[in-house]
Amino acid sequence: MPWEYKVYPLPRDLALPKKKGQTPEQAVSQAIERLLNEMMAEGWEYYRTETVNVSELPGCLGSLLGQKEITKSFNFIVFRRPRSSP
């Protein structure tokens, strides 16, 4: 069965309206819960969460100053649904 996918970065694109006394973990979990429910209402199912590491080389001044490669991690949530027949 062919699938189509939709990928969202976490937590950058999630609105985190933090309520008084709410921990960051609670704010993130509520934002993810909202996203999951919205996507399910549109026919998408949660598929997986991925972490991608990206290495960046320093710019021309960074290399002159002896800076080394920097690795950043990005987290994504992946949804899928069956592709509609043409």
Summary of the structure (lengths in Angstrom):
residues: 86
radius of gyration: 18.2
end to end distance: 13.7
largest distance: 56.0
contacts: 178
relative contact order: 0.29
helix: 27%
strand: 38%
